[in-house]
Amino acid sequence: MNKKKIKKPKFENSSWNFETDPVNLYAFWNNAFSKEECESIINIAKDKGLIKGETRSESDVRDCKISWLYSNDDIDWVFRRVTDIVLNLNEQFFKFDLFGINEGFQFTNYKAPSGKYGKHVDRGINTPVRKLSISIQLTEPKEYEGGELKLYDGDDEEANVMDKAQGTLILFPSYVLHEVMPVTKGERNSLVTWVTGKQFK
């Protein structure tokens, strides 16, 4: 007598998620600022004066000069523009709970032959809870060589090279490893800041 073999159902995955992870490695907004607006930001920052950019780690990690800009530096329009763009991109690509920009803008000037910022993340112990990092390309790409902003996805050594077009805004989680490659000719100017929020849970 032949016994009929009963097929057991396969349970490859017993979970049923209501939502999938919405967090992307980065997002960007082309032409966030015009050429004239970028040049205006550069002039405001340089007129305020540049100081050496410091880091808590080894001094050879970072070589640049910076200036801190706030709303009373006649850049309310920058805050408003960035706010609108970040809220739009966050809703599409990250969905983080956000407070706002609480540290001002850091204008950063990288000059050849050694201007750079080695691999790092923008989060740290006993600092505001930075959730999203913003980098705005202020300099026309033809005016310098090198200076690429690169993002790394986990252990993947293949870097994601960001668009260098003037006026482009790049947004990424502040825990993402990134670097600015050495500027080998000319100078690269950027405007960076961080959007804070509640603790990650």
Sequence and secondary structure as in RCSB ss.txt:
>XXXX:A:sequence
MNKKKIKKPKFENSSWNFETDPVNLYAFWNNAFSKEECESIINIAKDKGLIKGETRSESDVRDCKISWLYSNDDI
DWVFRRVTDIVLNLNEQFFKFDLFGINEGFQFTNYKAPSGKYGKHVDRGINTPVRKLSISIQLTEPKEYEGGELK
LYDGDDEEANVMDKAQGTLILFPSYVLHEVMPVTKGERNSLVTWVTGKQFK
>XXXX:A:secstr
           S     SS     S EEETTSS HHHHHHHHHHHHHH  EE   SS GGGEE EEEEE GGGT 
HHHHHHHHHHHHHHHHHHT     EE S EEEEEEETTT EEEEE S  TTS  EEEEEEEE S GGGEEE  EE
EE TT  S EE    TT EEEEETTSEEEE  EEEEEEEEEEEEEE S   
